[in-house]
Amino acid sequence: MAQDNGPAGTNQPRKLSTVCMLGSITAALVWTIITAIHGYTTWPHIPMDISASDPATQAAFQSVITRHAVVHAIIGLAPLILVMLFRSYICRRRG
């Protein structure tokens, strides 16, 4: 069975536009860096008027830190993962 990957019935594989790929990856990496900076600057902390040695406070604080890290990881990595998954659809050379 012949595999037809190219345009107009040719048997040549499709080529991705290098500029499109670099632009997509650069935009995704910039998004990831901005999200990392935002995550760092909004890192949770325990206020001075609350006892940091209380076990309930420590458990709640650990929960907040975990949620903060997971949410920012998902938000930061989603564009990069999407670019990697859909790169052949986004950056297909036309013509």
Steps between C-alpha positions, in 0.01 A plus 500: 500500500654833393519773759403838362625764741567787264283754321324436168542124500881500514679244709724756668465558875362833614755752618446729794581865474809564712400858573156389616645229724758731657238771549254258661759352732637844590152630583429191712831535686439870565157409640663235722758748631236767571289241684803389702577860598136556598502177702816608681374849580163373625642211704286439812630601841380481858410842645681613814182503712437125454686230691726318254562212741134392519456161323171608341663815363793298365264255328294781347816680389638184338169452318508857370861464382421175318195650329697814405784295346268267307283780361798705384668192351189418297451860387868537414547174312168479314603718202829315456327162508234621255766629259677165514177308442359714220819621331429319174156662472613847603821530299424313179660656195242616251554497129 
